[in-house]
Amino acid sequence: MGKKRNNEKQKVILPPDLPPEVTEEEIEVSDEDLEFVKENQDYAVSVTRLDTKSITKHVTRVANVEEDALEVLYEKRLRKKPLPKPEEENKTQVDRVDALPVKTLEGELYYRTSKTSDAPEDGGNEEAMEEDRVDNGVLKLTKAERRAKLKKTKKVAKKQEDVTKAEEVKPTPQAAVLAEVVEDLTAEKTFESKKQKLAELGIALLADPNSNIKSLKDMLQIVKDNDQAIVKLGLLSLLAVFKDIIPGYRIRLPTEKELEVKVSKDVKKMRYYEYTLLTTYKGYLQKLMSLEKSTAFQHIVIRCICTLLDAVPHFNFRETLLGIVVQNISSPDDVVRKLCSGAIKSLFINEGKHGGEATVEAVRLIADHVKFHDCQLHPDSIQPFMHLTFDEDLRRAEKQDEHNKVKNKKQWKKKNREEKKNREESSHSQGNDGRQSTRTKFTEEVAADYRAASLAPDVMKQREMQSDTLRAVFETYFRILRHTMQSLKARPEANITASTTSPSGSHPLLAPCLNGLGKFSHLIDLDFMGDLMNYLKRLASGDDKSSEKQSQCLTVSERLQCCIVAFKVMRKNLDALNVDLQDFFVQLYNIVLEYRPGRDHGGLLAEALKIMLCDDRQHDMQKAAAFIKRLATFSLCFGSAESMAALVTVRHLLLKNVKCRNLLENDAGGGSVSGSIAKYQPYASDPTLSGALASVLWELNLLWKHYHPTISTMAASISSMNNAQNQVYISTVAPQQAFKDLSLEQESFNPQFNVRKVNKKKRGRESSEPTLDTCSAIDENEVKEKLSTRFFLLRDIKENERLRAELERTTLSLQLYEEYKRQKRKTKKSKNV
């Protein structure tokens, strides 16, 4: 106990660090502090009672300790610290939380360690010991020592920063360029390697698809790359491979029961081949569908889908391909729309590849597409219907079968009665019934096997598919007609503006619909023929009240198409229909005046003239004369192609109607045969009420001087016709052919003007008409000056007229204002009185 107490006495308790020394001059006492002390003197008493001497003695007693005793104290502290092991002098163990242990072959675990920095020299040890002493509060540093210490630490920190900056080499611009070049080279190398791999896999597949069928999966994996160029190359490579290796039949995967049956190696190999091909093809289509909406891959994807549909329409997933193509058939992108329309056209033309099943599916999808979008699609969406082909022999066979069924109805009844009797007789013995049932089953199986093995097409199936196709096509056409009529009745004013702004108007599908009806009109059922003619009549002419609005809603080309379709239907079903076509003639008579060359289609007008007026029809004399007169007037106003088509029609009508040749006479009061109407009515809407026989074809005299030689010769030939009965004229040129020839010739036609030869000696005076020599002698500058003065003079006259009008308006307004003031003064005087 005594030893312990002695040790405790010998221990020195280190005091805390003193606060920084502040001189009395630096201490400033504010007036507020003095006031606060005066007000609280009771609290300040405790401060005055403090023993400052004992406090200073306690704090400064460390300085009185002898230096030997202080050294002994530090030596004792160093002895108590454990000495480092020789193995760990140059190593420091890493924290076990931050690192995982390593297990040796003997099964021991140890942690990896990192080497420590080199041990400092003796001077460094001494400096560290001094720092420890200062930190422990044994020595008291002055202000100068503290400042020196701070400067020293700052210098050391700056040196370390310089070393680290020197170690960290800043990248130069050359290094950055080199890095970019290296990246580009690596990207090119990877691109070339993937491209070469695609080529190798594709060549191997095309060379031997049975043994290299696994390469399809590798190619499909390359298509999932992030590089767009690689994806496009992969899609096109797989397209070429699939076009070549897809078989000519539809793959059916085996069922579970079939897989349980033991089969040969060849069958297993074939099953694996078909399974891999079908799964890869499915993944390829899924990839195409996922990339369809992206703008970067849209053209490539649509091209691949359309090519597959054209090349292998019989293979699996045809419905998926058809759905994508029909959805994009009215796309705003021209490339996509043309690709899809071309794929559907090739599908309709090449029915031998799929047996007609794909045609039925495509027509149904297009019909549903038109119905879903309410007939507001691009005309190319139903334009492929024009490439459909129907076998009329199947329809004839169907009609004959129905006729034979009706004709031989009695024979069928007799046969049924005999069969019933035979069954009743054979029902007595059960053995006979079993034999008969087995016979029927056997015959049915044999017939089914024969149909499957025979290469001849199934007539019943083809007839059913053809009827389904026709039903869907005409359903679409009649829906478009009904939608057009409803839209005309619902909003005629909106349709007027739409038809004037856009060439197709608000009925974009009407033109291809009318073309299709004109082509397939002989296949329409007679029950719907009357409704079709009523629709066409209303679209071409309109009702009583809304005729003007409807005629303005539809364009001239569309109304001409309605007339053409009506006459085609009548021609192909002449025996079955009894419809008056007078309304269509009236509409054509009015359409001729509304025609504009730049806006409307001249070929449709020529076709209408050919079908309605030239094709083997005997017309009324008044109607024929009205069309002759109007077409002659029409040929004066428009281009050479339209004029030629009109003159060919006039010549044809004059050849057929001999009495109409009286229009060629030059009587003062008109032709010799005026008819019931004595005066010509040029603005009459009905051709039979125009009284054209009372007029003369004076237009031919002007057309004889036409700038185009073909039209002038045609006008001369028409005017030279006589009204003799025995004259025979052969009309070999149709209006359509004349329009086409002159429209093509007009592109390279240059009109030539003949210079008149003027006789200078004419009654002793020189002619005032300029000749070719005088025209060449005129100075161009002089002409320009005269024209410019004339132009400025006219401009000054117009400016003077404008100023005079403004002056008159201002004087009038001033007069009105003065009159207003006078009236106001009078009213004030009357009030004052």
C-alpha positions in Angstrom: 0.0 0.0 0.0 2.8 2.4 0.8 4.5 1.7 -2.5 1.3 2.5 -4.3 0.8 5.7 -2.5 4.4 6.8 -3.2 3.8 6.0 -7.0 0.6 8.1 -6.9 2.5 11.0 -5.3 5.2 10.7 -8.0 2.7 10.9 -10.8 2.4 14.3 -12.4 -1.1 15.4 -13.5 -0.7 17.3 -16.7 -2.7 20.6 -16.8 -4.9 21.6 -19.7 -3.6 23.9 -22.5 -3.6 27.6 -21.6 -5.7 30.0 -23.5 -3.9 32.2 -26.0 -2.1 35.1 -24.4 -3.7 38.5 -24.8 -2.1 41.7 -23.6 -4.0 44.1 -21.4 -3.8 46.7 -24.1 -5.7 44.5 -26.5 -8.5 44.0 -24.1 -11.3 46.5 -24.6 -14.1 46.9 -22.2 -17.3 48.4 -23.6 -19.7 50.7 -21.8 -22.4 48.1 -21.9 -20.2 45.7 -19.9 -19.6 48.3 -17.3 -23.3 49.1 -17.0 -24.1 45.4 -16.7 -21.5 44.9 -13.9 -22.8 47.9 -12.0 -26.4 46.7 -12.2 -25.4 43.1 -11.1 -22.8 43.7 -8.4 -24.1 40.8 -6.3 -23.1 38.4 -9.0 -19.7 40.0 -9.5 -18.7 39.5 -5.8 -18.1 35.8 -6.5 -15.6 36.7 -9.2 -13.6 39.1 -6.9 -13.3 36.4 -4.3 -11.3 34.0 -6.6 -7.8 33.1 -5.5 -5.7 34.1 -8.5 -2.4 33.1 -6.9 -3.3 29.5 -6.3 -4.6 29.2 -9.8 -1.5 30.6 -11.4 0.7 28.3 -9.1 -1.3 25.2 -10.2 -1.0 26.1 -13.9 2.6 27.1 -14.0 3.9 24.3 -11.7 4.8 22.1 -14.8 7.5 24.5 -15.6 9.1 23.9 -12.2 9.5 20.1 -12.9 13.0 19.2 -13.4 14.2 18.1 -16.9 15.5 14.7 -15.6 12.2 13.9 -14.0 10.4 14.7 -17.3 12.7 12.4 -19.3 12.2 9.6 -16.8 8.4 10.0 -17.3 8.6 9.8 -21.1 10.9 6.7 -20.8 8.4 4.9 -18.6 5.6 5.6 -21.1 7.7 4.2 -24.0 8.5 1.0 -22.0 4.8 0.3 -21.4 4.1 0.3 -25.2 4.5 -3.2 -26.8 7.4 -3.6 -29.2 6.5 -4.5 -32.9 7.2 -8.0 -34.0 10.1 -8.4 -36.5 7.7 -9.9 -39.1 5.3 -7.0 -38.9 7.9 -4.2 -39.0 7.3 -3.6 -42.7 3.7 -4.8 -42.9 0.4 -3.6 -41.6 -2.6 -5.9 -41.5 -5.7 -4.9 -43.5 -8.9 -4.5 -41.7 -10.8 -7.8 -41.8 -14.1 -6.1 -42.5 -12.7 -4.7 -45.8 -11.1 -7.9 -47.1 -11.9 -11.6 -47.4 -9.6 -14.2 -46.0 -7.5 -16.5 -48.1 -7.4 -20.3 -47.4 -4.2 -22.2 -47.9 -3.8 -25.8 -49.0 -3.2 -26.7 -45.3 -6.6 -25.3 -44.4 -5.4 -22.1 -42.6 -7.0 -18.7 -43.1 -5.0 -15.5 -43.3 -5.6 -12.0 -44.5 -3.6 -10.2 -47.1 -1.5 -7.3 -45.8 0.0 -4.2 -47.5 3.5 -2.9 -46.9 3.9 0.3 -44.8 6.0 3.2 -45.8 9.7 3.3 -44.9 10.6 4.1 -41.4 11.6 7.7 -40.9 15.0 8.7 -39.8 16.2 9.6 -36.3 15.4 13.3 -36.9 12.0 12.3 -37.9 11.6 10.3 -34.7 12.7 13.2 -32.6 10.2 15.5 -34.4 7.4 13.0 -33.8 8.3 12.7 -30.1 8.3 16.5 -29.8 4.8 16.6 -31.4 3.6 13.9 -29.0 4.9 15.9 -26.1 3.1 19.0 -27.3 -0.1 17.1 -27.9 -0.1 15.6 -24.5 0.3 19.1 -23.0 3.7 18.5 -21.3 5.3 21.5 -23.0 3.8 24.9 -23.5 4.5 26.5 -27.0 4.7 30.1 -27.5 3.1 32.1 -30.3 6.2 32.1 -32.5 6.6 28.3 -32.1 2.9 27.8 -33.1 3.3 30.0 -36.2 6.5 28.1 -37.2 4.7 24.8 -36.8 1.8 26.0 -39.0 4.2 27.2 -41.7 6.0 23.9 -41.6 2.8 21.9 -42.0 1.6 24.0 -44.9 5.0 23.5 -46.7 4.7 19.7 -46.2 1.1 19.8 -47.6 2.2 21.8 -50.6 5.0 19.4 -51.3 2.7 16.4 -51.2 0.2 18.2 -53.5 3.0 18.9 -56.0 4.1 15.3 -56.0 0.5 14.1 -56.6 0.0 16.6 -59.4 3.3 15.5 -61.0 2.2 11.9 -60.8 -1.2 12.6 -62.4 -0.4 13.2 -66.0 -2.9 15.4 -67.7 -4.3 14.0 -71.1 -3.1 16.0 -74.0 -5.3 16.6 -77.1 -3.2 14.2 -79.1 -3.9 11.5 -76.6 -7.6 12.2 -76.8 -7.5 12.0 -80.6 -5.5 8.8 -80.4 -8.2 7.4 -78.0 -10.9 8.2 -80.5 -9.0 6.7 -83.3 -8.5 3.5 -81.3 -12.3 3.4 -80.5 -13.2 3.8 -84.2 -10.8 1.1 -85.2 -12.2 -1.3 -82.6 -15.7 -0.5 -83.7 -14.8 -1.1 -87.3 -13.1 -4.4 -86.4 -16.2 -5.6 -84.5 -18.5 -4.5 -87.3 -16.4 -6.3 -89.9 -16.2 -9.4 -87.7 -19.9 -9.5 -87.2 -20.5 -8.9 -90.9 -18.2 -11.7 -91.8 -19.8 -14.0 -89.3 -23.2 -13.3 -90.8 -21.9 -14.0 -94.3 -20.3 -17.3 -93.2 -23.4 -18.5 -91.4 -25.7 -17.6 -94.3 -23.5 -19.3 -96.9 -23.3 -22.4 -94.7 -27.1 -22.5 -94.3 -27.6 -22.1 -98.1 -25.1 -24.8 -98.8 -26.4 -27.4 -96.4 -29.5 -26.3 -94.4 -30.2 -29.7 -92.8 -26.8 -30.0 -91.0 -26.4 -26.2 -90.3 -29.9 -25.5 -89.1 -28.5 -24.4 -85.7 -26.9 -21.4 -87.4 -30.3 -19.8 -87.7 -30.3 -19.1 -83.9 -26.9 -17.6 -84.1 -28.0 -15.2 -86.9 -31.1 -14.3 -84.9 -28.9 -13.6 -81.9 -26.7 -11.2 -84.0 -29.9 -9.4 -85.1 -30.5 -8.4 -81.4 -27.3 -6.3 -81.5 -27.3 -2.6 -80.5 -25.7 -1.4 -83.7 -28.3 -0.4 -86.3 -26.2 -1.3 -89.3 -25.6 -4.8 -88.0 -29.4 -5.2 -87.3 -30.3 -4.2 -90.8 -27.7 -6.5 -92.3 -29.0 -9.3 -90.1 -32.6 -8.8 -91.1 -31.7 -8.8 -94.8 -29.5 -11.9 -94.4 -32.2 -13.8 -92.6 -34.7 -12.8 -95.3 -32.5 -14.2 -98.0 -32.0 -17.5 -96.0 -35.7 -17.9 -95.3 -36.7 -17.4 -98.9 -34.4 -20.2 -99.9 -34.8 -22.8 -97.2 -38.6 -22.6 -96.4 -40.3 -25.7 -97.8 -43.2 -25.7 -100.1 -45.7 -26.9 -97.5 -47.1 -25.7 -94.2 -45.2 -27.2 -91.1 -47.3 -28.9 -88.5 -45.5 -29.7 -85.3 -46.1 -33.2 -83.8 -48.5 -33.7 -80.9 -47.6 -35.2 -77.5 -49.0 -38.6 -78.5 -46.9 -38.5 -81.7 -43.8 -37.6 -79.8 -44.2 -40.6 -77.6 -44.1 -43.0 -80.5 -40.7 -44.4 -81.5 -39.5 -43.2 -84.9 -36.4 -43.6 -87.0 -33.4 -41.3 -86.9 -34.4 -39.6 -90.2 -37.8 -38.7 -88.8 -36.2 -37.3 -85.7 -33.8 -35.3 -87.7 -36.6 -33.9 -89.9 -38.7 -33.0 -86.8 -35.8 -31.2 -85.3 -35.1 -29.3 -88.6 -38.8 -28.3 -88.9 -39.0 -27.3 -85.2 -35.8 -25.2 -85.3 -36.9 -23.5 -88.6 -40.4 -22.7 -87.3 -39.2 -21.3 -83.9 -36.5 -19.2 -85.6 -39.0 -17.9 -88.2 -41.4 -17.0 -85.4 -38.6 -15.1 -83.5 -37.7 -13.3 -86.7 -41.2 -12.2 -87.2 -41.5 -11.0 -83.6 -38.3 -9.0 -84.1 -39.7 -7.4 -87.2 -43.0 -6.5 -85.4 -41.0 -4.9 -82.5 -39.0 -2.7 -85.0 -42.0 -1.8 -87.2 -42.8 1.5 -85.4 -39.3 2.8 -85.3 -38.5 5.3 -88.0 -34.9 4.0 -88.5 -36.1 0.4 -89.4 -39.5 1.0 -90.8 -38.6 0.7 -94.5 -36.4 -2.3 -94.0 -39.0 -4.1 -91.9 -41.9 -3.4 -94.3 -39.7 -4.6 -97.2 -38.8 -7.8 -95.4 -42.5 -8.5 -94.6 -43.7 -7.8 -98.1 -41.0 -9.9 -99.6 -41.9 -12.9 -97.3 -45.6 -12.5 -98.1 -44.8 -12.5 -101.9 -42.3 -15.4 -101.7 -43.8 -17.8 -99.2 -47.6 -17.0 -98.9 -48.3 -20.7 -98.2 -46.1 -21.0 -95.1 -47.0 -20.5 -91.4 -47.8 -17.2 -89.8 -49.3 -15.9 -93.1 -52.1 -14.2 -91.1 -49.5 -12.1 -89.1 -47.8 -10.9 -92.3 -51.2 -10.0 -93.9 -52.3 -8.1 -90.8 -49.1 -5.9 -90.9 -49.3 -5.3 -94.6 -53.0 -4.3 -94.5 -52.4 -2.0 -91.6 -49.8 -0.1 -93.5 -51.5 -0.1 -96.9 -52.8 3.4 -96.4 -49.7 4.8 -94.7 -48.7 8.4 -95.3 -45.2 7.3 -96.3 -45.2 6.7 -100.0 -42.5 4.0 -99.9 -44.3 1.9 -97.3 -47.7 2.3 -99.0 -46.3 1.3 -102.4 -44.6 -1.7 -100.9 -47.7 -2.9 -99.2 -49.9 -2.3 -102.2 -47.5 -4.1 -104.5 -47.4 -7.1 -102.1 -51.2 -7.4 -102.1 -51.3 -7.1 -105.9 -48.7 -9.9 -106.4 -50.7 -12.0 -103.9 -53.9 -11.6 -106.0 -52.1 -12.2 -109.3 -50.1 -15.3 -108.2 -52.8 -17.4 -106.7 -51.1 -20.6 -107.7 -48.7 -20.2 -104.8 -51.3 -20.4 -102.1 -54.4 -21.8 -103.8 -56.5 -18.7 -103.3 -56.8 -18.9 -99.5 -54.5 -15.9 -99.0 -56.6 -13.9 -101.5 -59.8 -14.5 -99.4 -58.0 -13.5 -96.2 -56.5 -10.4 -97.7 -59.8 -9.2 -99.2 -61.6 -9.7 -95.8 -58.9 -7.8 -94.0 -59.1 -4.9 -96.4 -62.9 -4.8 -96.1 -62.6 -4.7 -92.3 -59.9 -2.0 -92.5 -62.1 0.1 -94.7 -65.1 -0.4 -92.3 -63.0 0.5 -89.3 -61.6 3.7 -90.7 -65.1 4.8 -92.1 -63.9 4.9 -95.7 -61.3 7.6 -95.0 -58.2 5.9 -96.5 -55.8 6.4 -99.3 -57.1 5.2 -102.7 -54.2 2.7 -102.9 -55.9 0.7 -100.1 -58.6 -0.8 -102.4 -56.7 -0.3 -105.7 -55.4 -3.9 -105.6 -59.0 -5.2 -106.0 -58.6 -4.3 -109.7 -56.1 -7.2 -110.0 -58.5 -9.9 -108.8 -59.4 -12.6 -111.3 -62.6 -14.6 -111.2 -63.2 -17.8 -113.1 -66.6 -17.4 -114.8 -66.7 -21.2 -115.6 -67.2 -21.9 -111.9 -70.2 -19.6 -111.8 -71.6 -21.2 -114.9 -71.1 -24.6 -113.4 -72.8 -23.4 -110.2 -75.8 -22.1 -112.2 -76.0 -25.3 -114.2 -75.9 -27.4 -111.0 -78.8 -25.4 -109.6 -80.7 -25.7 -112.8 -80.1 -29.4 -112.9 -81.2 -29.7 -109.3 -84.5 -28.0 -110.1 -85.0 -29.9 -113.3 -84.3 -33.3 -111.9 -86.2 -32.8 -108.6 -88.7 -35.5 -109.4 -85.9 -38.0 -110.2 -84.3 -37.2 -106.9 -87.6 -37.9 -105.1 -87.9 -41.2 -106.8 -84.4 -42.2 -105.9 -85.0 -41.2 -102.3 -88.2 -43.4 -102.2 -86.3 -46.4 -103.6 -83.5 -45.9 -101.1 -86.0 -45.8 -98.2 -87.5 -49.1 -99.5 -84.1 -50.7 -99.7 -83.3 -49.6 -96.2 -86.6 -51.0 -94.9 -85.9 -54.3 -96.6 -82.4 -54.5 -95.3 -83.4 -53.5 -91.8 -84.7 -57.0 -91.1 -81.2 -58.3 -90.8 -78.7 -56.5 -88.5 -75.7 -58.0 -90.3 -76.7 -56.2 -93.4 -76.8 -52.8 -91.6 -73.3 -53.3 -90.3 -71.9 -54.2 -93.7 -73.6 -51.2 -95.3 -72.2 -48.8 -92.7 -68.7 -50.1 -93.1 -69.1 -49.8 -96.9 -70.1 -46.1 -96.6 -67.3 -45.3 -94.3 -64.8 -47.1 -96.5 -66.0 -45.2 -99.6 -65.8 -41.9 -97.8 -62.3 -42.6 -96.7 -61.3 -43.6 -100.2 -62.8 -40.4 -101.6 -61.0 -38.2 -99.1 -57.6 -39.9 -99.8 -58.2 -39.5 -103.5 -58.8 -35.8 -103.1 -55.7 -35.4 -101.0 -53.5 -37.3 -103.4 -54.9 -35.9 -106.6 -53.3 -32.7 -108.0 -56.6 -31.5 -109.5 -58.1 -28.6 -107.6 -61.2 -29.0 -105.6 -64.0 -27.3 -107.5 -66.3 -26.9 -104.6 -63.6 -25.3 -102.5 -62.6 -22.9 -105.3 -66.2 -22.0 -105.8 -66.7 -21.3 -102.2 -63.6 -19.1 -101.9 -64.5 -17.2 -105.1 -68.0 -16.4 -103.7 -66.5 -15.3 -100.4 -64.1 -13.0 -102.2 -66.8 -11.5 -104.4 -69.0 -10.9 -101.4 -66.3 -9.1 -99.5 -65.4 -6.9 -102.5 -68.9 -5.8 -103.3 -69.6 -5.3 -99.7 -66.7 -2.8 -99.6 -67.8 -1.1 -102.8 -71.4 -0.6 -101.6 -70.3 0.6 -98.2 -68.2 3.3 -100.0 -71.2 4.4 -102.1 -73.5 4.5 -99.1 -71.0 6.4 -97.1 -70.6 9.0 -99.9 -74.4 9.5 -100.1 -74.7 9.9 -96.3 -71.8 12.4 -96.1 -73.3 14.4 -99.0 -76.7 14.6 -97.2 -75.1 15.3 -93.7 -72.7 18.1 -94.5 -72.9 19.4 -98.1 -71.2 22.7 -97.3 -68.1 21.1 -95.7 -67.8 18.7 -98.7 -67.9 21.7 -101.1 -64.8 23.2 -99.4 -63.1 19.9 -99.1 -63.6 19.0 -102.8 -62.2 22.4 -103.9 -59.1 22.2 -101.7 -58.0 18.6 -102.3 -58.1 16.7 -105.6 -59.7 13.6 -104.1 -62.1 15.7 -101.9 -63.7 14.1 -98.9 -64.4 10.8 -100.7 -60.9 9.4 -101.5 -62.1 5.9 -102.1 -65.0 6.8 -104.5 -62.8 6.8 -107.7 -61.3 3.3 -107.3 -64.7 2.1 -106.1 -66.3 3.2 -109.4 -63.5 1.7 -111.4 -64.0 -1.6 -109.6 -67.7 -1.5 -110.2 -67.2 -0.9 -113.8 -64.8 -3.9 -114.1 -66.8 -6.4 -112.1 -70.3 -5.2 -113.0 -71.1 -8.4 -114.9 -70.5 -10.4 -111.6 -73.0 -8.4 -109.6 -76.2 -10.2 -108.5 -79.3 -8.9 -110.3 -81.0 -8.3 -107.0 -78.6 -5.5 -106.3 -78.5 -4.0 -109.8 -81.4 -1.7 -109.3 -80.0 -0.2 -106.1 -76.7 0.3 -107.8 -78.2 2.2 -110.7 -80.2 4.4 -108.2 -77.0 5.2 -106.3 -75.1 6.1 -109.5 -78.0 8.3 -110.7 -78.1 10.2 -107.5 -74.4 10.7 -107.3 -74.2 11.9 -110.9 -77.2 14.2 -110.9 -78.6 14.5 -107.3 -82.1 14.9 -106.0 -84.5 17.7 -106.8 -83.6 20.1 -103.9 -80.0 19.1 -103.2 -78.9 18.6 -106.8 -76.8 21.7 -107.0 -75.1 21.0 -103.7 -74.3 17.4 -104.6 -73.1 18.3 -108.0 -70.7 20.8 -106.4 -69.6 18.3 -103.8 -68.4 15.7 -106.3 -65.8 16.6 -108.8 -66.3 16.5 -112.5 -64.1 13.4 -112.8 -66.2 11.5 -110.2 -69.5 12.4 -111.9 -68.1 11.3 -115.2 -67.1 8.0 -113.7 -70.6 7.5 -112.3 -72.0 7.9 -115.9 -69.4 5.6 -117.3 -70.1 2.9 -114.7 -73.8 3.1 -115.3 -73.4 2.5 -119.0 -71.0 -0.4 -118.5 -73.5 -2.0 -116.2 -76.2 -1.6 -118.7 -74.1 -3.0 -121.5 -73.0 -6.1 -119.7 -76.5 -6.8 -118.3 -78.6 -5.6 -121.2 -81.1 -8.4 -121.2 -81.8 -8.2 -117.5 -82.2 -4.5 -116.9 -84.8 -2.0 -118.1 -83.5 1.4 -116.9 -83.9 4.8 -118.5 -80.5 6.4 -119.0 -81.8 9.9 -120.0 -80.7 11.4 -116.6 -77.1 10.3 -117.4 -77.2 12.0 -120.8 -78.5 15.2 -119.2 -75.7 15.1 -116.7 -73.1 14.6 -119.4 -74.6 17.5 -121.4 -74.0 19.8 -118.3 -70.7 18.4 -117.3 -69.1 19.4 -120.7 -69.5 23.1 -119.7 -68.0 22.5 -116.2 -64.9 20.7 -117.5 -61.5 22.4 -116.8 -58.4 20.9 -118.5 -55.9 21.5 -115.6 -58.3 20.4 -112.9 -60.2 17.4 -114.4 -59.1 14.3 -116.1 -59.4 14.5 -119.9 -59.2 10.7 -120.4 -62.4 10.2 -118.4 -64.2 12.7 -120.6 -63.0 11.0 -123.8 -64.1 7.6 -122.4 -67.5 9.0 -121.5 -68.0 10.4 -125.0 -67.0 7.1 -126.5 -69.2 4.9 -124.3 -72.3 7.1 -124.2 -72.3 8.7 -127.7 -70.1 6.6 -130.0 -70.6 2.9 -129.1 -73.3 1.5 -131.4 -76.2 3.6 -130.1 -78.9 5.3 -132.1 -79.8 8.6 -130.5 -82.7 11.0 -130.8 -82.2 13.6 -133.5 -82.7 16.5 -131.1 -80.4 15.0 -128.5 -77.7 14.2 -131.1 -77.9 17.8 -132.5 -77.6 19.3 -129.0 -74.4 17.3 -128.3 -73.0 18.2 -131.7 -73.5 21.9 -131.1 -72.2 21.8 -127.5 -69.1 19.8 -128.4 -68.3 22.1 -131.2 -68.5 25.1 -128.8 -66.5 23.1 -126.3 -63.7 22.5 -128.8 -63.1 26.3 -129.2 -62.3 26.8 -125.5 -59.9 24.1 -124.4 -56.7 22.3 -125.4 -56.0 20.5 -128.6 -56.4 17.0 -127.1 -59.8 17.7 -125.7 -60.8 19.5 -128.9 -59.8 16.6 -131.0 -61.8 14.1 -128.8 -64.8 16.4 -129.1 -64.5 16.8 -132.9 -64.1 13.0 -133.4 -67.4 12.6 -131.5 -69.1 15.3 -133.6 -68.0 13.5 -136.7 -69.3 10.2 -135.5 -72.7 11.7 -134.6 -73.0 13.4 -137.9 -72.2 10.1 -139.7 -74.9 8.3 -137.8 -77.6 11.0 -138.0 -78.0 12.2 -141.5 -80.6 14.8 -140.7 -78.2 16.5 -138.2 -76.0 17.4 -141.2 -78.4 20.3 -141.8 -76.4 22.1 -139.1 -73.6 22.5 -141.7 -75.8 24.7 -143.9 -75.3 28.5 -143.7 -78.8 29.7 -143.7 -79.6 33.0 -142.0 -82.3 31.5 -139.8 -80.5 28.2 -139.0 -80.8 24.8 -140.5 -83.6 23.7 -142.8 -84.9 21.2 -140.1 -85.5 23.2 -136.9 -87.8 20.7 -135.2 -90.4 21.5 -132.6 -88.3 24.3 -131.0 -87.8 27.2 -133.4 -85.0 29.0 -131.5 -81.7 27.6 -130.1 -81.4 27.7 -126.3 -77.7 27.4 -125.5 -78.2 27.5 -121.7 -80.8 24.8 -121.5 -79.9 21.9 -119.1 -81.8 19.2 -121.1 -80.4 18.4 -124.5 -83.8 17.5 -126.0 -85.1 21.0 -125.1 -82.2 23.0 -126.4 -83.5 23.3 -130.1 -80.0 22.8 -131.5 -81.4 22.0 -135.0 -82.3 25.7 -135.4 -78.6 26.7 -135.2 -75.6 26.5 -137.4 -72.1 25.0 -136.8 -70.3 28.3 -137.3 -67.6 27.0 -134.9 -66.1 24.9 -137.7 -65.1 27.9 -139.6 -63.0 29.2 -136.7 -61.6 25.7 -136.0 -60.5 25.5 -139.6 -58.0 28.3 -138.7 -56.8 26.5 -135.6 -53.0 26.6 -134.9 -52.8 22.8 -134.7 -52.9 21.3 -138.2 -54.7 18.1 -137.0 -57.6 20.0 -135.6 -57.8 22.3 -138.7 -57.9 19.3 -141.0 -60.6 17.5 -138.9 -62.7 20.7 -138.9 -62.3 21.0 -142.7 -63.3 17.3 -143.2 -66.4 17.8 -141.0 -67.5 21.0 -142.8 -67.1 19.3 -146.2 -69.7 16.6 -145.4 -73.0 16.7 -147.3 -76.5 15.6 -146.3 -76.7 13.1 -149.1 -78.1 9.7 -148.2 -75.7 7.7 -150.3 -72.5 9.0 -148.8 -70.5 6.5 -146.7 -68.0 7.6 -144.1 -65.9 5.2 -142.0 -65.0 6.4 -138.5 -61.8 4.6 -137.5 -60.6 6.8 -134.6 -62.2 6.7 -131.2 -62.3 9.8 -128.9 -60.0 8.1 -126.4 -57.4 7.3 -129.0 -57.5 10.8 -130.4 -57.1 12.3 -127.0 -54.2 10.1 -126.2 -52.4 10.7 -129.5 -52.7 14.5 -129.3 -51.8 14.7 -125.6 -48.6 12.8 -126.4 -47.9 14.8 -129.5 -48.6 18.1 -127.8 -45.5 17.6 -125.6 -43.2 18.0 -128.6 -45.4 20.2 -130.8 -44.2 23.6 -131.8 -46.8 25.7 -133.7 -45.5 27.3 -137.0 -46.9 30.7 -138.1 -47.0 31.5 -141.9 -46.0 35.0 -142.8 -48.3 36.5 -145.4 -46.9 37.7 -148.6 -48.2 41.2 -149.1 -48.3 42.7 -152.5 -46.7 46.1 -152.2 -48.3 47.4 -155.3 -51.9 47.5 -154.3 -53.9 50.3 -156.0 -50.8 52.5 -156.0 -50.3 52.4 -152.2 -47.9 50.4 -150.1 -49.5 48.0 -147.7 -49.4 48.9 -144.1 -48.9 45.3 -143.0 -45.3 44.6 -141.9 -43.4 41.9 -143.8 -40.7 39.6 -142.6 -37.9 42.1 -143.6 -39.5 45.0 -141.8 -40.0 42.9 -138.7 -36.3 41.9 -138.7 -35.3 45.6 -139.2 -37.1 46.8 -136.0 -34.8 47.8 -133.2 -35.5 46.0 -130.0 -34.3 48.9 -127.7 -36.7 51.2 -129.4 -39.6 48.8 -128.9 -38.7 48.5 -125.2 -38.6 52.2 -124.8 -42.0 52.7 -126.4 -43.5 49.9 -124.4 -42.0 51.3 -121.2 -43.4 54.8 -121.9 -46.8 53.2 -122.7 -46.7 51.3 -119.5 -45.7 54.3 -117.4 -48.5 56.3 -119.1 -51.1 53.7 -118.2 -49.8 53.5 -114.7 -50.1 57.3 -114.3 -53.6 57.2 -115.6 -54.6 54.6 -113.1 -52.9 56.5 -110.3 -54.8 59.7 -111.3 -58.1 57.8 -111.3 -57.4 56.5 -107.9 -56.5 59.9 -106.5 -59.6 61.4 -108.1 -61.8 58.8 -106.4 -60.2 59.5 -103.0 -60.7 63.2 -103.5 -64.4 62.7 -104.3 -64.8 60.5 -101.2 -63.1 63.1 -99.0 -65.2 66.0 -100.4 -68.3 63.9 -99.9 -67.4 63.1 -96.4 -66.7 66.8 -95.6 -70.1 67.8 -97.1 -71.8 65.2 -95.0 -70.0 66.5 -91.9 -71.0 70.1 -92.6 -74.6 69.0 -93.1 -74.5 67.2 -89.8 -73.2 70.4 -88.1 -76.0 72.4 -89.6 -78.7 70.0 -88.4 -77.1 70.0 -84.9 -77.3 73.8 -84.7 -80.9 73.8 -85.8 -81.8 71.3 -83.1 -80.1 73.4 -80.5 -81.9 76.6 -81.6 -85.2 74.8 -81.5 -84.5 73.6 -78.0 -83.6 77.0 -76.7 -86.7 78.5 -78.2 
